[in-house]
Amino acid sequence: MFIQKNFIYLKSKHNVSYRKIAFALNININAILRIKNGAEQNVTIKTIANLANFFDVTIDDLVYKDLSIENKLNYREIDNE
């Protein structure tokens, strides 16, 4: 699963603070930091759904795809056109 890696990637891509994410999702910033650090092994489906919605990605993509690689592949495809 790629929740932690995608969370870090999407946070950086959207240039948003942990505090802003926590506020938008109405959860404690410590929970956000545990996700970032990989210390949160049992992220609730509600939190996953809220993160996906916040970053405008599907739940499946957030959980099962390495979005950093997907994004690089999309750029390569555009460059080759």
C-alpha positions in Angstrom: 0.0 0.0 0.0 1.2 3.5 -0.8 -0.8 5.7 1.6 2.3 7.1 3.3 4.3 7.7 0.2 1.4 9.2 -1.7 0.5 11.4 1.2 4.0 12.8 1.3 4.1 13.2 -2.5 0.7 14.9 -2.8 1.4 17.2 0.1 4.6 18.4 -1.6 2.9 18.6 -5.1 0.1 20.8 -3.7 2.5 22.7 -1.5 0.2 22.5 1.5 1.0 22.4 5.2 0.3 19.6 7.6 -1.7 22.0 9.7 -3.9 23.0 6.8 -4.6 19.3 5.9 -5.4 18.6 9.6 -7.8 21.6 9.7 -9.5 20.7 6.4 -10.0 17.1 7.5 -10.9 18.1 11.0 -8.4 15.7 12.6 -5.6 16.2 15.0 -2.3 17.2 13.5 -0.6 14.4 15.3 -2.7 11.9 13.3 -1.5 13.6 10.1 2.1 13.4 11.3 1.7 9.7 12.2 0.5 9.0 8.6 3.5 10.9 7.2 5.9 9.0 9.4 4.2 5.6 8.7 3.4 5.2 12.3 -0.3 5.1 11.7 -0.9 1.5 10.4 -4.7 1.5 10.8 -5.9 4.7 9.0 -9.6 4.8 9.0 -11.6 4.6 5.7 -13.1 8.0 6.6 -9.6 9.5 6.9 -8.5 7.8 3.6 -11.6 9.1 1.9 -11.1 12.6 3.2 -7.5 12.6 2.1 -8.4 11.4 -1.3 -11.1 14.1 -1.6 -8.7 16.8 -0.3 -6.1 15.9 -2.9 -8.6 15.1 -5.7 -7.6 11.5 -6.2 -9.5 8.3 -6.0 -9.3 6.2 -2.9 -7.8 3.3 -5.0 -5.1 5.6 -6.4 -4.2 6.9 -2.9 -4.0 3.4 -1.5 -2.8 1.2 -4.3 -0.8 3.3 -6.9 2.5 4.9 -6.5 1.3 8.3 -7.7 4.8 9.8 -7.9 5.7 7.2 -10.6 2.3 7.6 -12.4 3.0 11.4 -12.6 6.4 10.9 -14.0 5.1 8.5 -16.7 2.4 11.1 -17.6 5.0 13.8 -18.1 7.1 11.4 -20.3 4.1 10.7 -22.4 3.5 14.4 -22.9 7.1 15.0 -23.8 7.0 12.3 -26.5 4.0 13.8 -28.3 
